[in-house]
């Protein structure tokens, strides 16, 4: 196993100070290791996640080569030649476990933002007091965007949130964490070959959730109640002016509708499995409130906005992969983790084999199936 930094490197160096997992602690489990602390319904901090992964590395006795950067993987005979900062390796098979969040996805028009406005991604953000004084524009309303908007607004700063497509969820539903429902109802167990639109499922934004100790719901209604201003999706920059799309009402209605459908799925599961008596009564939530007059323009030269935080998602980095298995959009071509090159595999990508694939507790089943294929390949069986 090759790691460019330390064990759990990204958890140590690429998270903001107050970061917590979105999944409750009882869902943090790896083969032979699970959370055993005093707060199973809480949410791990970055330090706790780092310690958890360190414990797993020690428990599994994994042969990790830390401080080793891979600069190239290429075909060589019936296997691969892996070039690293510490020399070359030759192997029959390679498993890519570098994840899908290596680089922040920042729109190209970010280059047109006036230089007087500081720009950050979640990799560079640490805390509100590290930013210049003044207003902040957070771009993106998935999990990261809503959490940072809430933190920045809570520090007293004026915050504007640019909202596009998003997934709305309550933190708890009928007295249980919403991710408990995702788990027990089987939603997360849906296989990749059962998904109607797999490409879209793999691009789905992370849900609007926060791992706060009080298990509070952090949706757009909560943010507007805090004083966060909502605007539409950021479409362009012209002469230093940010231009936002209209249609927030439609964007909100679609997210509300999808949430209601999912909650209905949970209700049906509880009813058909005789579990209604174990949970609270069905709940429904107020529609997302539409601003009376959302701004369509924001002059970035006026000094109103001093910082932009791009919470616009991430993308993988395969610049080191010299094998023709990456499409024109930079995505790995694979079938459930089996790449388009014999002996090349992947783990840890969205909906790799199940909807739970990118969560800590979701990797085990994927890994067993991918490694079973790898073992058959090495044994000469396909």
C-alpha positions as CSV (number, residue, x, y, z in Angstrom):
1,X,0.0,0.0,0.0
2,X,1.4,3.4,-1.1
3,X,0.5,6.6,0.7
4,X,1.8,10.0,-0.5
5,X,1.8,11.4,3.1
6,X,1.0,9.9,6.5
7,X,-1.7,7.4,7.3
8,X,-5.0,9.2,7.0
9,X,-3.2,12.1,5.3
10,X,-6.2,13.8,3.8
11,X,-8.0,13.8,7.2
12,X,-5.0,15.4,8.8
13,X,-4.4,18.2,6.3
14,X,-7.5,18.7,4.0
15,X,-10.3,19.4,6.4
16,X,-11.4,22.6,8.2
17,X,-11.1,23.0,11.9
18,X,-14.7,22.3,12.9
19,X,-15.2,19.4,10.4
20,X,-17.2,16.4,11.5
21,X,-18.4,13.3,9.7
22,X,-22.0,13.3,8.3
23,X,-22.4,9.7,9.4
24,X,-23.2,8.8,13.0
25,X,-20.4,7.1,15.0
26,X,-22.1,3.7,15.0
27,X,-21.8,3.6,11.2
28,X,-18.0,4.1,11.4
29,X,-16.8,0.5,11.0
30,X,-14.1,-1.3,9.0
31,X,-13.4,-5.0,8.9
32,X,-12.7,-6.1,12.5
33,X,-12.9,-2.6,13.9
34,X,-15.9,-0.4,14.9
35,X,-16.6,2.6,17.0
36,X,-16.8,1.7,20.7
37,X,-16.9,5.1,22.4
38,X,-19.5,6.7,24.7
39,X,-21.4,8.6,21.9
40,X,-22.6,6.2,19.2
41,X,-25.1,8.8,17.9
42,X,-22.5,11.5,17.7
43,X,-20.3,12.5,14.7
44,X,-16.5,12.1,14.6
45,X,-14.2,15.1,14.4
46,X,-11.2,15.0,12.0
47,X,-8.9,14.1,14.9
48,X,-11.2,11.2,15.9
49,X,-11.4,9.9,12.2
50,X,-7.6,10.1,12.0
51,X,-7.2,8.1,15.2
52,X,-9.8,5.6,13.9
53,X,-7.9,5.0,10.7
54,X,-4.6,4.8,12.5
55,X,-6.0,2.1,14.7
56,X,-7.2,0.2,11.7
57,X,-3.8,0.4,10.0
58,X,-2.2,-1.0,13.2
59,X,-5.0,-3.6,13.7
60,X,-4.8,-4.9,10.1
61,X,-1.0,-4.7,10.0
62,X,-1.3,-3.3,6.5
63,X,2.1,-2.8,4.8
64,X,1.8,0.9,4.2
65,X,4.7,2.8,2.6
66,X,4.1,6.4,3.8
67,X,5.7,9.5,2.2
68,X,5.7,7.8,-1.2
69,X,4.2,9.7,-4.1
70,X,3.1,7.8,-7.2
71,X,4.2,9.7,-10.4
72,X,3.2,7.1,-13.0
73,X,1.4,3.9,-13.5
74,X,1.7,2.3,-17.0
75,X,1.3,-1.1,-18.6
76,X,4.4,-3.3,-18.7
77,X,4.0,-6.8,-20.2
78,X,1.2,-8.6,-18.4
79,X,1.3,-6.2,-15.5
80,X,2.2,-2.6,-14.5
81,X,5.2,-0.5,-13.8
82,X,4.6,1.9,-10.9
83,X,7.0,4.8,-10.7
84,X,7.2,6.5,-7.2
85,X,9.3,9.1,-5.5
86,X,11.1,6.1,-3.9
87,X,11.8,4.0,-7.0
88,X,9.9,1.7,-9.2
89,X,7.6,-1.3,-8.5
90,X,6.4,-4.0,-10.9
91,X,3.2,-5.8,-10.3
92,X,0.5,-7.9,-12.0
93,X,-2.4,-5.8,-10.6
94,X,-3.1,-2.3,-9.2
95,X,-5.9,-1.1,-7.1
96,X,-6.6,2.7,-7.3
97,X,-7.9,3.8,-3.9
98,X,-7.1,7.5,-4.2
99,X,-10.7,8.6,-4.1
100,X,-12.8,11.1,-6.0
101,X,-12.0,14.2,-4.0
102,X,-8.4,15.0,-4.9
103,X,-9.0,18.4,-6.5
104,X,-11.6,21.1,-5.9
105,X,-13.8,21.7,-8.9
106,X,-13.7,25.5,-9.4
107,X,-15.5,27.0,-12.5
108,X,-13.2,28.6,-15.1
109,X,-14.9,32.0,-14.6
110,X,-13.2,32.1,-11.2
111,X,-10.3,33.6,-13.1
112,X,-12.5,36.7,-13.9
113,X,-13.1,37.5,-10.2
114,X,-11.4,40.8,-9.3
115,X,-8.0,40.3,-7.5
116,X,-9.3,42.3,-4.5
117,X,-11.5,39.3,-3.6
118,X,-9.8,36.3,-1.9
119,X,-10.8,32.9,-3.2
120,X,-10.6,29.7,-1.2
121,X,-11.7,26.1,-1.6
122,X,-12.6,23.8,1.3
123,X,-9.0,22.5,1.2
124,X,-7.7,26.0,2.1
125,X,-10.5,27.1,4.5
126,X,-9.8,26.5,8.2
127,X,-11.9,28.9,10.3
128,X,-13.8,32.3,10.0
129,X,-11.0,34.2,11.8
130,X,-8.5,33.2,9.0
131,X,-10.5,35.2,6.4
132,X,-10.3,38.9,5.6
133,X,-12.9,41.1,7.3
134,X,-16.1,41.5,5.4
135,X,-18.8,39.6,3.5
136,X,-18.4,36.0,2.2
137,X,-19.9,34.5,-0.9
138,X,-20.2,30.7,-0.5
139,X,-20.7,28.9,-3.8
140,X,-22.5,25.6,-3.6
141,X,-25.2,24.4,-1.3
142,X,-24.4,20.7,-0.7
143,X,-23.1,19.5,2.7
144,X,-19.9,21.5,2.6
145,X,-21.5,24.7,1.4
146,X,-24.3,24.8,4.0
147,X,-21.9,23.9,6.8
148,X,-19.4,26.7,5.9
149,X,-22.2,29.2,5.4
150,X,-23.6,28.4,8.8
151,X,-20.2,28.7,10.5
152,X,-19.3,31.9,8.8
153,X,-22.7,33.5,9.5
154,X,-22.5,32.3,13.1
155,X,-19.2,34.3,13.4
156,X,-21.1,37.5,12.6
157,X,-20.1,37.8,9.0
158,X,-22.5,38.8,6.2
159,X,-22.9,35.6,4.1
160,X,-24.4,35.0,0.6
161,X,-25.0,31.5,-0.5
162,X,-25.2,30.6,-4.2
163,X,-27.6,27.6,-4.6
164,X,-27.9,25.2,-7.5
165,X,-29.0,21.6,-7.5
166,X,-29.0,20.1,-4.0
167,X,-30.3,17.2,-1.9
168,X,-32.4,18.3,1.1
169,X,-32.7,15.9,4.1
170,X,-33.6,16.3,7.7
171,X,-30.9,15.3,10.2
172,X,-33.4,13.1,12.1
173,X,-36.7,11.6,10.9
174,X,-39.3,10.0,13.2
175,X,-36.8,10.1,16.1
176,X,-33.9,8.4,14.3
177,X,-30.9,9.7,12.3
178,X,-31.9,10.0,8.7
179,X,-28.9,7.8,7.8
180,X,-30.3,5.1,10.0
181,X,-33.3,5.1,7.7
182,X,-31.0,5.0,4.7
183,X,-29.3,2.0,6.2
184,X,-32.1,-0.2,7.5
185,X,-34.5,0.5,4.6
186,X,-32.0,-0.8,2.1
187,X,-31.7,2.4,0.1
188,X,-27.9,2.3,0.5
189,X,-27.8,-1.3,-0.6
190,X,-29.0,-0.6,-4.1
191,X,-26.4,-2.0,-6.5
192,X,-24.8,0.0,-9.3
193,X,-26.3,-2.3,-11.9
194,X,-29.8,-1.6,-10.5
195,X,-29.6,2.2,-10.8
196,X,-31.6,3.6,-13.7
197,X,-29.2,6.5,-14.4
198,X,-25.8,5.5,-13.0
199,X,-23.9,8.4,-14.4
200,X,-26.3,10.8,-12.7
201,X,-26.3,8.8,-9.4
202,X,-22.5,9.1,-9.3
203,X,-22.7,12.9,-9.8
204,X,-25.3,13.4,-7.1
205,X,-24.5,16.2,-4.7
206,X,-23.9,15.3,-1.0
207,X,-27.0,15.8,1.1
208,X,-27.5,19.0,3.2
209,X,-26.5,17.5,6.5
210,X,-24.2,18.5,9.3
211,X,-22.7,16.4,12.1
212,X,-23.5,18.8,15.0
213,X,-23.7,17.5,18.5
214,X,-27.3,18.7,18.8
215,X,-28.2,16.8,15.6
216,X,-29.9,19.9,14.2
217,X,-31.2,20.0,10.6
218,X,-29.2,22.4,8.5
219,X,-31.3,23.2,5.4
220,X,-31.8,26.4,3.5
221,X,-34.7,27.4,5.8
222,X,-32.3,27.1,8.8
223,X,-29.8,29.3,7.0
224,X,-32.2,32.0,6.0
225,X,-33.4,32.1,9.6
226,X,-29.8,32.8,10.6
227,X,-29.6,35.7,8.1
228,X,-27.8,34.0,5.2
229,X,-28.9,35.5,1.8
230,X,-29.7,33.0,-0.9
231,X,-29.0,33.6,-4.6
232,X,-29.3,31.3,-7.6
233,X,-26.6,29.3,-9.3
234,X,-23.5,31.4,-10.2
235,X,-23.5,31.5,-14.0
236,X,-20.8,33.9,-15.1
237,X,-18.7,37.0,-14.3
238,X,-18.9,40.1,-16.5
239,X,-16.8,43.2,-15.8
240,X,-16.3,42.2,-12.2
241,X,-20.0,41.5,-11.7
242,X,-21.3,38.0,-10.6
243,X,-24.4,36.9,-12.5
244,X,-26.7,34.4,-10.9
245,X,-29.5,32.4,-12.6
246,X,-33.1,32.8,-11.6
247,X,-35.5,30.0,-11.0
248,X,-34.8,29.3,-7.3
249,X,-38.5,28.4,-6.8
250,X,-38.1,25.5,-9.2
251,X,-34.8,24.4,-7.7
252,X,-36.3,24.4,-4.2
253,X,-39.4,22.6,-5.3
254,X,-37.5,19.8,-6.9
255,X,-35.3,19.2,-3.9
256,X,-38.4,19.3,-1.6
257,X,-40.2,16.8,-3.8
258,X,-37.3,14.4,-3.8
259,X,-37.0,14.6,-0.1
260,X,-40.8,13.9,0.4
261,X,-40.5,10.9,-1.9
262,X,-37.6,9.5,0.1
263,X,-39.4,10.0,3.4
264,X,-42.4,8.2,1.9
265,X,-40.1,5.3,1.1
266,X,-39.0,5.2,4.7
267,X,-42.6,5.2,5.9
268,X,-43.5,2.4,3.6
269,X,-40.6,0.3,4.8
270,X,-41.5,0.9,8.4
271,X,-45.1,-0.1,7.7
272,X,-44.4,-3.2,5.7
273,X,-41.8,-4.4,8.1
274,X,-43.8,-3.9,11.3
275,X,-41.5,-1.2,12.6
276,X,-43.9,1.7,13.1
277,X,-44.1,1.1,16.8
278,X,-40.4,1.5,17.2
279,X,-40.2,5.0,15.8
280,X,-42.1,8.2,16.0
281,X,-45.0,9.2,13.8
282,X,-44.5,10.2,10.1
283,X,-43.3,13.8,9.7
284,X,-43.5,16.3,6.9
285,X,-41.5,19.5,6.6
286,X,-42.3,23.0,5.5
287,X,-41.3,23.8,1.9
288,X,-38.1,25.7,1.3
289,X,-38.8,29.4,1.6
290,X,-38.2,31.3,-1.6
291,X,-36.6,34.8,-1.2
292,X,-39.0,37.6,-2.2
293,X,-36.5,39.1,-4.6
294,X,-33.3,37.1,-5.0
295,X,-30.5,39.1,-6.5
296,X,-29.3,38.3,-10.0
297,X,-26.2,40.4,-9.9
298,X,-23.5,41.1,-7.3
299,X,-20.8,43.7,-7.9
300,X,-17.6,42.0,-6.7
301,X,-15.7,45.3,-7.0
302,X,-17.9,47.1,-4.4
303,X,-16.2,45.7,-1.4
304,X,-19.4,44.0,-0.2
305,X,-17.8,40.5,-0.8
306,X,-14.2,40.1,0.5
307,X,-14.0,36.3,0.2
308,X,-15.3,33.6,-2.0
309,X,-15.4,30.0,-0.8
310,X,-15.9,27.6,-3.7
311,X,-17.9,24.7,-2.2
312,X,-18.5,23.4,-5.8
313,X,-17.5,19.8,-5.3
314,X,-14.3,17.9,-6.1
315,X,-12.9,15.7,-8.9
316,X,-10.4,12.9,-9.0
317,X,-6.8,13.4,-10.1
318,X,-5.5,10.8,-12.6
319,X,-2.7,12.8,-14.0
320,X,-0.3,10.1,-12.9
321,X,-2.2,7.3,-14.6
322,X,-0.6,6.6,-17.9
323,X,-3.2,3.9,-18.9
324,X,-6.0,4.8,-21.4
325,X,-8.9,4.3,-18.9
326,X,-9.9,7.9,-18.2
327,X,-12.6,9.6,-20.3
328,X,-12.7,13.1,-21.7
329,X,-14.2,14.4,-18.4
330,X,-11.4,13.0,-16.3
331,X,-13.5,10.1,-14.9
332,X,-12.2,6.5,-14.7
333,X,-13.9,4.0,-16.9
334,X,-14.8,1.0,-14.9
335,X,-17.5,-1.6,-14.3
336,X,-18.1,-1.8,-10.6
337,X,-14.5,-1.1,-9.8
338,X,-13.1,-3.2,-12.6
339,X,-11.3,-0.8,-15.0
340,X,-10.9,-1.1,-18.7
341,X,-7.4,-2.5,-18.4
342,X,-6.7,-6.1,-17.3
343,X,-5.6,-6.2,-13.7
344,X,-6.5,-2.6,-12.9
345,X,-9.1,-1.9,-10.2
346,X,-10.6,1.0,-8.2
347,X,-12.2,1.4,-4.8
348,X,-13.7,4.4,-3.0
349,X,-15.6,6.0,-5.9
350,X,-19.2,7.2,-5.8
351,X,-21.7,4.3,-6.2
352,X,-18.9,2.0,-7.1
353,X,-21.0,-1.1,-6.5
354,X,-23.6,0.3,-4.0
355,X,-25.0,3.6,-3.0
356,X,-23.0,3.4,0.2
357,X,-19.7,3.0,-1.6
358,X,-18.1,6.3,-0.5
359,X,-18.8,6.0,3.2
360,X,-16.4,4.4,5.6
361,X,-18.7,1.6,6.5
362,X,-19.6,1.1,2.8
363,X,-16.2,0.1,1.5
364,X,-16.1,-3.5,2.9
365,X,-18.6,-5.1,0.7
366,X,-17.2,-3.4,-2.4
367,X,-13.7,-4.4,-1.5
368,X,-14.6,-8.0,-1.0
369,X,-16.2,-8.2,-4.5
370,X,-13.4,-6.3,-6.3
371,X,-10.7,-8.3,-4.6
372,X,-12.5,-11.5,-5.4
373,X,-12.3,-10.5,-9.1
374,X,-8.7,-9.6,-8.7
375,X,-7.9,-13.0,-7.2
376,X,-9.7,-14.8,-10.0
377,X,-7.7,-12.7,-12.5
378,X,-4.4,-13.7,-10.9
379,X,-5.5,-17.3,-10.8
380,X,-6.2,-17.1,-14.6
381,X,-10.0,-17.2,-14.2
382,X,-12.2,-14.3,-15.4
